[in-house]
Amino acid sequence: MPLIRIPQVTELEALPRFDGLQLEEIVAPETPAAFAEAVKDIFARQHVGFDTESKPTFKVGEVSTGPHLIQFATCERAYLFKVGLDGCIEAARSILESDRVLKVGFGLSSDRSRLRSRLGIELRHFIDLGTTLRYQGKKGQVGLRGAVAAVLGARVSKSRSVSTSNWASRTLTDAQRVYAANDAYAALRVFMALGDDAERSLADRIMPAESEST
């Protein structure tokens, strides 16, 4: 399968900040009708950014109960699906198991495993950019921050206090909402910036449900 080589940017702090989505562009459906509206908008797109968040585990042997949040991003807005709300699982399944829209993200192996084991959702028709991008002259996967720096020339700020916060909380903070939304949105922006030639070369890496490879 083809790989896309990108330069490694070492001076991340010198880059301008990534222009992500703002709070008013982030939608958190709370009813079956609102989830249906989100699905309708997402199915009108060819590609969406995708990610999940889970409450972190800190004790040895503790098993994650996530995902607790499922994120989708279009070019205009992000949708935060809170697991446990009425209509969430059905809406998420319709998107994640569909071949109508390509899901794009980074490091999707654990997301895929948790979706399957906890929610019974099989992720289909997706590309894990972390396994597709490689730094020039180096081995190993590329993370979201490195890809945004190399492809978009921007710096993604990652707050450890937010990333390790309680994603199972009934009410998310504004910081959590922005963080989660832009993880999915930044992945979509990288994918779109790679261009048509790169998109065609990535076609061979679209993962079907039957493949366990990431």
Secondary structure, DSSP 8 states (H G I E B T S, - for coil): ---EEE-----GGGS-B-----GGGEE---SHHHHHHHHHHHTT-SEEEEEEE-----STT-------EEEEE-SS-EEEEETTSTTHHHHHHHHHT-SSSEEEESSHHHHHHHIIIII-----SEEEHHHHEEETT--S---HHHHIIIII--B----HHHHTS-TT-SS--HHHHHHHHHHHHHHHHHHHHTHHHHHHHHGGG-B-TT----
